[in-house]
């Protein structure tokens, strides 16, 4: 946002209460742009509302594309490559993000700074998104971390190659 030279105000959403992401998007009238493998909506942030056009945009890549087009005098994420390249990059990135989240959640979830008042609810949502039943199933320690780190290296390498 800084580089776009757009005027903006930040509204913080408590990410430790993952249900706030869904309610925030719904309150803005933003449909989900991602879906779980079972077809269930997967609500994500960030989202922006451009008061100069009353436009709502709710996905990181869509926001970057919008800002590059709407505010071309600011610094550009894509330079002059907006269009098919950005769309292809977006599709490739989203195809990998589901795998990356499920894989990486096991490595970082244990240290996530949950709000104590909503921790159990947030942990249950984390488990649901990662496709496991319990918090203990999600957490990976010791030597079991190595294969996950190796898998993440492959996934991030594939995204970087795009």
Backbone bond lengths (Angstrom), bond angles and torsions (degrees), N, CA, C in turn:
res aa  C-N    CA-C-N  psi(-1)  N-CA   C-N-CA  omega(-1)  CA-C   N-CA-C  phi
1 X - - - 1.445 - - 1.525 110.64 -
2 X 1.316 116.34 -40.41 1.464 119.43 -178.26 1.526 111.37 -56.47
3 X 1.318 116.65 -47.15 1.453 120.70 -175.72 1.517 114.20 -70.17
4 X 1.330 117.65 -18.73 1.460 120.30 -176.99 1.514 112.63 -77.33
5 X 1.314 116.94 -15.38 1.463 123.61 -176.07 1.527 111.88 66.56
6 X 1.324 117.41 16.29 1.455 121.49 176.19 1.522 108.75 -82.24
7 X 1.327 116.36 143.31 1.457 120.28 173.23 1.516 107.59 -75.63
8 X 1.336 117.33 137.75 1.455 118.93 -179.12 1.513 111.63 -153.20
9 X 1.318 114.57 159.55 1.453 123.99 174.67 1.516 105.81 -127.26
10 X 1.329 117.45 136.98 1.455 121.35 179.55 1.516 109.69 -96.25
11 X 1.327 116.75 132.02 1.458 122.53 171.64 1.517 106.18 -113.97
12 X 1.325 117.43 116.39 1.452 121.80 -176.60 1.522 110.63 -81.36
13 X 1.307 115.46 139.75 1.462 122.91 176.01 1.518 106.56 -116.35
14 X 1.325 116.71 133.21 1.465 121.37 -179.99 1.523 109.28 -69.74
15 X 1.316 116.38 99.39 1.464 120.69 -177.61 1.516 112.73 -72.75
16 X 1.326 117.02 -13.36 1.455 117.60 176.04 1.519 110.72 -74.01
17 X 1.311 117.22 -18.20 1.466 122.00 172.66 1.524 106.13 -105.57
18 X 1.330 115.85 83.36 1.465 121.25 -171.49 1.525 113.43 -55.77
19 X 1.327 117.91 -24.28 1.457 120.00 178.47 1.528 111.27 -65.72
20 X 1.338 117.38 -21.55 1.462 120.03 177.87 1.531 111.77 -66.62
21 X 1.311 117.53 -26.92 1.460 120.34 177.71 1.520 109.05 -63.16
22 X 1.322 116.66 -49.20 1.460 121.51 179.77 1.532 110.56 -61.59
23 X 1.335 117.27 -48.44 1.463 119.39 -177.21 1.531 111.25 -66.82
24 X 1.328 117.77 -34.04 1.470 120.55 177.65 1.521 110.45 -64.45
25 X 1.332 117.05 -48.45 1.469 119.66 179.66 1.524 111.00 -61.75
26 X 1.341 116.21 -44.11 1.467 119.80 -179.94 1.527 110.97 -62.75
27 X 1.334 117.70 -41.17 1.468 120.37 -179.30 1.524 111.39 -64.57
28 X 1.322 116.69 -28.08 1.465 121.23 177.42 1.532 112.68 -84.61
29 X 1.339 115.92 -8.69 1.462 119.69 -177.34 1.518 112.84 77.86
30 X 1.340 116.99 24.03 1.464 121.54 -179.45 1.524 110.23 -97.29
31 X 1.310 116.00 119.24 1.457 120.52 175.64 1.524 109.35 -70.34
32 X 1.326 116.93 155.97 1.465 118.46 175.44 1.525 110.14 -67.84
33 X 1.318 116.00 148.27 1.465 120.88 177.69 1.524 111.40 -107.86
34 X 1.308 116.23 -5.31 1.457 122.00 -179.62 1.518 108.05 -129.51
35 X 1.334 115.69 159.71 1.456 120.80 -178.53 1.524 110.32 -142.59
36 X 1.325 115.41 146.29 1.457 120.48 172.93 1.522 108.26 -67.30
37 X 1.332 117.38 165.56 1.468 121.19 -178.64 1.525 112.25 -61.44
38 X 1.342 117.53 -23.06 1.467 120.09 178.42 1.527 112.34 -87.63
39 X 1.333 117.76 4.43 1.455 122.33 178.12 1.518 114.37 92.07
40 X 1.326 117.95 -6.79 1.458 121.98 179.76 1.530 109.35 -68.26
41 X 1.343 117.49 139.62 1.464 120.08 179.51 1.523 112.17 -60.10
42 X 1.321 116.39 140.33 1.461 124.49 177.73 1.523 105.80 -118.23
43 X 1.318 116.47 103.14 1.461 121.94 -176.43 1.520 110.35 -83.48
44 X 1.320 115.97 135.51 1.456 121.90 -176.98 1.527 110.71 -133.13
45 X 1.299 115.69 161.40 1.457 123.96 169.77 1.517 106.60 -126.70
46 X 1.285 120.40 160.06 1.448 128.58 17.78 1.521 112.84 -86.52
47 X 1.320 114.11 174.05 1.455 123.22 173.52 1.528 106.84 -144.31
48 X 1.322 115.70 151.65 1.465 119.72 175.88 1.521 109.44 -132.15
49 X 1.322 114.56 154.40 1.459 121.86 169.20 1.515 105.87 -125.88
50 X 1.320 115.81 120.25 1.457 121.05 179.52 1.527 107.45 -89.92
51 X 1.338 118.30 107.64 1.464 119.77 -177.12 1.528 113.65 -66.29
52 X 1.332 117.51 -20.10 1.462 119.36 179.91 1.525 111.82 -72.99
53 X 1.325 116.94 -23.53 1.468 120.90 179.74 1.530 112.47 -125.29
54 X 1.340 116.46 -5.79 1.462 122.94 -174.80 1.531 111.87 61.37
55 X 1.318 116.71 25.60 1.457 122.76 -178.89 1.523 110.08 -87.15
56 X 1.334 116.18 133.31 1.463 122.81 174.08 1.520 108.58 -105.77
57 X 1.319 117.08 132.19 1.458 122.30 178.20 1.517 107.07 -134.25
58 X 1.332 116.87 131.69 1.454 118.99 -172.90 1.500 116.41 -133.38
59 X 1.282 118.91 59.31 1.464 123.54 170.94 1.521 106.48 -166.09
60 X 1.319 117.56 143.27 1.465 120.52 -175.09 1.522 112.80 -54.60
61 X 1.321 117.13 -48.33 1.464 119.49 -178.18 1.522 111.04 -69.06
62 X 1.331 117.28 -41.22 1.466 120.07 178.06 1.530 110.56 -61.96
63 X 1.331 116.96 -38.25 1.457 120.93 178.10 1.527 110.17 -63.92
64 X 1.319 116.96 -45.70 1.467 120.51 179.91 1.525 110.97 -61.11
65 X 1.320 117.68 -43.78 1.469 121.55 178.92 1.522 109.96 -64.05
66 X 1.335 116.60 -45.53 1.467 120.95 179.58 1.529 110.59 -58.74
67 X 1.339 117.15 -49.15 1.464 120.42 -178.03 1.521 111.95 -62.92
68 X 1.342 117.02 -38.78 1.465 119.71 178.04 1.525 111.19 -63.08
69 X 1.330 116.50 -39.10 1.474 120.02 -179.19 1.530 111.41 -76.11
70 X 1.322 116.72 -43.76 1.469 121.06 -174.51 1.524 112.41 -75.70
71 X 1.318 117.41 -34.34 1.461 122.07 -175.99 1.529 109.81 -124.19
72 X 1.324 117.68 66.76 1.473 120.86 -173.92 1.529 114.02 -67.67
73 X 1.331 118.44 -15.21 1.457 119.89 179.98 1.525 113.06 -82.02
74 X 1.342 116.63 -10.53 1.462 120.36 177.50 1.519 109.97 -83.96
75 X 1.319 116.62 179.11 1.460 118.74 176.16 1.524 108.19 -69.88
76 X 1.315 116.36 141.63 1.458 122.46 -173.06 1.528 111.00 -107.14
77 X 1.308 114.99 136.60 1.462 119.69 174.63 1.522 110.64 -71.45
78 X 1.325 116.30 -34.67 1.459 121.17 -172.92 1.521 114.43 -108.71
79 X 1.304 118.98 -7.31 1.456 119.89 -174.31 1.519 109.11 65.70
80 X 1.306 117.69 -133.55 1.460 121.59 179.90 1.521 112.74 -93.64
81 X 1.323 117.13 15.22 1.458 119.13 -173.00 1.527 114.18 -95.90
82 X 1.334 118.32 12.62 1.463 119.78 178.22 1.522 107.76 -59.65
83 X 1.279 116.14 144.74 1.452 120.97 179.40 1.506 110.07 126.53
84 X 1.312 116.72 -134.13 1.459 120.70 -174.48 1.522 112.32 -61.11
85 X 1.325 117.49 -38.28 1.460 119.33 179.30 1.524 110.43 -62.01
86 X 1.331 117.47 -47.14 1.466 120.96 -179.54 1.517 110.74 -63.16
87 X 1.318 117.09 -40.38 1.461 120.54 179.03 1.523 110.10 -65.32
88 X 1.311 117.09 -42.07 1.466 120.58 177.60 1.519 111.69 -64.36
89 X 1.335 116.17 -41.65 1.454 120.97 177.76 1.521 110.34 -62.37
90 X 1.309 115.98 -43.95 1.464 121.92 179.49 1.532 110.80 -60.19
91 X 1.316 117.09 -46.83 1.464 120.93 -179.93 1.527 111.07 -62.87
92 X 1.323 116.83 -43.07 1.468 120.58 -179.78 1.524 110.71 -65.88
93 X 1.330 116.63 -41.79 1.453 120.22 -179.67 1.528 110.88 -64.12
94 X 1.323 117.40 -47.93 1.461 119.60 -179.90 1.520 112.21 -64.30
95 X 1.316 118.17 -34.16 1.461 120.53 178.07 1.521 111.04 -62.44
96 X 1.327 116.83 -32.18 1.458 121.00 -179.02 1.520 113.70 -88.94
97 X 1.321 117.46 -22.69 1.466 119.77 -172.90 1.522 113.09 -66.40
98 X 1.321 118.56 -35.58 1.463 119.60 178.85 1.517 110.14 -61.51
99 X 1.324 116.81 -45.25 1.456 121.34 177.84 1.523 110.30 -64.10
100 X 1.316 116.26 -43.53 1.453 120.61 -178.05 1.522 111.16 -63.17
101 X 1.327 117.30 -43.20 1.463 119.40 179.91 1.519 110.89 -62.14
102 X 1.318 116.01 -51.59 1.464 119.40 -177.23 1.521 111.06 -60.96
103 X 1.321 116.93 -38.39 1.455 121.05 -179.93 1.526 111.54 -73.51
104 X 1.317 116.86 -47.64 1.449 121.33 -175.83 1.516 114.78 -74.51
105 X 1.325 117.67 -25.10 1.467 120.21 -179.43 1.513 111.41 -57.97
106 X 1.311 116.27 -36.56 1.463 120.08 -179.08 1.523 112.05 -65.18
107 X 1.323 117.45 -25.49 1.462 121.15 -178.20 1.527 113.26 -85.08
108 X 1.313 116.88 -31.94 1.465 118.55 -172.40 1.516 114.67 -111.86
109 X 1.317 118.41 -13.89 1.463 120.18 -172.79 1.520 113.39 -60.09
110 X 1.301 117.12 -36.75 1.461 120.54 -176.81 1.528 112.68 -61.25
111 X 1.318 117.19 -29.23 1.461 120.71 -177.98 1.525 112.84 -102.12
112 X 1.323 118.02 5.53 1.459 121.13 -179.91 1.531 109.47 -64.96
113 X 1.339 118.21 131.26 1.473 120.72 -175.72 1.528 112.30 -81.65
114 X 1.314 117.09 76.82 1.456 120.77 -179.79 1.528 111.53 -67.56
115 X 1.316 114.69 146.67 1.452 121.49 171.10 1.529 106.66 -67.50
116 X 1.320 119.78 123.32 1.468 121.02 -177.46 1.524 113.70 -55.52
117 X 1.330 117.09 -31.40 1.463 120.39 -179.00 1.523 112.77 -71.07
118 X 1.329 117.42 -23.96 1.468 120.65 -176.43 1.529 112.23 -122.81
119 X 1.315 117.06 10.91 1.467 121.32 -172.07 1.528 113.16 -56.85
120 X 1.307 118.40 -48.55 1.469 120.05 -176.45 1.522 111.81 -64.59
121 X 1.315 116.85 -40.90 1.469 121.17 177.61 1.529 110.23 -64.59
122 X 1.323 115.69 -42.69 1.469 120.15 179.78 1.523 111.28 -65.87
123 X 1.326 117.04 -41.08 1.467 120.34 178.43 1.527 110.62 -63.10
124 X 1.315 116.69 -39.95 1.472 120.16 178.03 1.523 110.66 -63.18
125 X 1.327 117.29 -39.85 1.467 120.87 178.28 1.525 110.71 -68.56
126 X 1.312 117.46 -40.15 1.466 121.78 175.78 1.527 109.80 -57.13
127 X 1.331 116.25 -46.93 1.469 121.45 179.67 1.524 110.79 -60.72
128 X 1.323 115.86 -44.87 1.464 119.81 -179.86 1.526 110.60 -60.23
129 X 1.322 116.47 -44.57 1.464 120.27 -179.39 1.521 112.36 -67.55
130 X 1.312 116.25 -30.24 1.470 119.99 179.45 1.530 112.07 -87.62
131 X 1.329 116.91 -7.20 1.462 120.24 176.68 1.520 114.72 79.29
132 X 1.340 117.23 28.95 1.461 120.68 176.85 1.525 108.81 -123.42
133 X 1.333 115.29 161.77 1.464 120.45 -176.20 1.526 113.99 -85.37
134 X 1.331 117.39 -37.86 1.466 120.09 -173.88 1.520 111.24 -129.28
135 X 1.326 114.70 159.83 1.461 121.76 177.94 1.521 110.85 -60.79
136 X 1.321 117.18 -39.97 1.468 120.54 179.52 1.521 111.87 -63.05
137 X 1.328 117.82 -32.93 1.473 120.72 176.43 1.520 110.95 -67.87
138 X 1.320 116.97 -30.57 1.460 121.13 -176.40 1.529 112.29 -75.79
139 X 1.316 116.72 -36.34 1.460 121.60 -174.44 1.527 111.07 -77.78
140 X 1.319 115.54 132.15 1.462 121.80 179.54 1.523 108.33 -122.39
141 X 1.317 115.10 130.26 1.468 120.03 -177.61 1.530 110.95 -127.18
142 X 1.329 114.13 163.37 1.466 120.90 171.99 1.524 113.67 61.46
143 X 1.325 114.87 -140.82 1.469 122.10 -175.69 1.528 112.67 -64.90
144 X 1.318 117.55 -20.16 1.469 120.54 179.21 1.531 111.64 -68.53
145 X 1.323 117.22 -13.91 1.460 121.31 178.81 1.536 112.24 -74.36
146 X 1.327 117.49 -30.83 1.474 121.46 -174.23 1.533 113.20 -56.84
147 X 1.355 119.60 -50.31 1.468 117.89 179.69 1.530 113.16 -62.54
148 X 1.323 117.02 -30.37 1.465 120.41 178.49 1.523 109.88 -70.81
149 X 1.319 116.64 -43.26 1.465 120.19 176.20 1.525 111.03 -60.71
150 X 1.331 116.75 -40.84 1.467 120.86 177.67 1.525 111.02 -62.61
151 X 1.342 116.87 -42.14 1.463 120.93 179.16 1.530 110.99 -65.13
152 X 1.321 116.74 -40.29 1.467 120.19 177.83 1.523 111.43 -64.54
153 X 1.317 116.41 -36.78 1.463 119.57 177.70 1.533 110.70 -61.05
154 X 1.321 116.36 -39.83 1.466 120.74 178.19 1.528 110.28 -65.05
155 X 1.344 116.12 -49.13 1.461 120.77 -177.58 1.520 111.23 -61.55
156 X 1.317 117.76 -47.71 1.456 119.64 -178.72 1.532 111.50 -68.09
157 X 1.313 117.10 -30.65 1.462 120.67 175.08 1.522 111.59 -64.84
158 X 1.326 116.18 -38.54 1.462 120.73 178.22 1.526 110.44 -66.24
159 X 1.314 117.19 -41.79 1.466 120.51 178.59 1.521 109.86 -66.15
160 X 1.330 117.23 -42.16 1.467 120.64 -179.82 1.521 111.53 -64.00
161 X 1.332 117.62 -29.57 1.469 120.94 -179.09 1.519 112.06 -70.10
162 X 1.347 116.40 -21.28 1.455 120.46 179.29 1.499 107.46 -72.87
